[in-house]
Structures are given as structure tokens and as C-alpha cells.
Amino acid sequence: MRLSREKTVRLSHKVLDFLVSSPDVDFIEDRDTIRHEIVNIFTSLLKLEEQVDTEVRAKISSQKKEILEGSEEWDIVYRKYYSEGMKRLGVEEAPRRERAAGGDRHY
């Protein structure tokens, strides 16, 4: 996922506002320093995600059988390889929840 610098900064403000509102959080640095570090963390995670995306796309395109991007098969293979790549980096996928009625999955 790509985020502009402006969106990343805006998101960092929201995270910081959440932390400020929490009675369980005490700050030992000034808020601007913390917000800047939040931006750095987001930026590095997004770069890792982009790297995994590039590797997954290369892996899919190197398959013996051509898999067309946008097809259901491509989406399934992409999600599988992407999940494996993120796990390799120590980033676990959020668990998928089941709906109470009918057992249908939602994403």
C-alpha cells in the first residue's frame, strides 16, 4: 500500500492523539519527537510491504503456467505468497473473523 507523506503524517497525528488520550501511556519524550518516530515506523513498514509485493509479483510471473493478473487464480496465489512473505518478515496477518450468522467470512 502506498501512502503519501501527507497521509502518513496525518495518520501519525491520529495515533499520537490516541496515545495521549490513554491514561496508561506516559511520555518521556516530547510529542513531536514521538510523532516523528511514528512516521519513521510507518514509512519503514510500508517499504517492507512494497518489497514483499514486488517479490510476490516476480514470483507469480516466473511460474511455468501463465497466471493473468486480475484473475481469481492470480488473486489466490498473490494472497498466499504475500502472506508467506509478510510472515517471513515477522508481520502476521490479522485473523479473519467469522460472522455470527451463517458462518460467512468477511474481510
BELJO-V915200 format. One line per field, one symbol per residue. ss: DSSP state (A for helix, B for strand, O for the rest). phi: phi as a letter, one per 40 degrees, with the letter a starting at -180 (. if undefined). A space follows every 10 residues. Layout:
BEGIN
ss->???
phi->???
END
This chain:
BEGIN
ss->OOOOAAAAAA AAAAAAAAAA AOOOOOOOOO AAAAAAAAAA AAAAAAAAAA AAAAAAAAAA AOOOOOOOOO OAAAAAAAAA AAAAAAAAOO OOOOOOOBOO OOOOBOO
phi->.bbcdccccc ccccccdccc ccccbbcbbc cccccccccc cdcccccccc ccdccccccc ccccccbccg cccccccddc cccccccdcg bccccccccc cggccbb
END
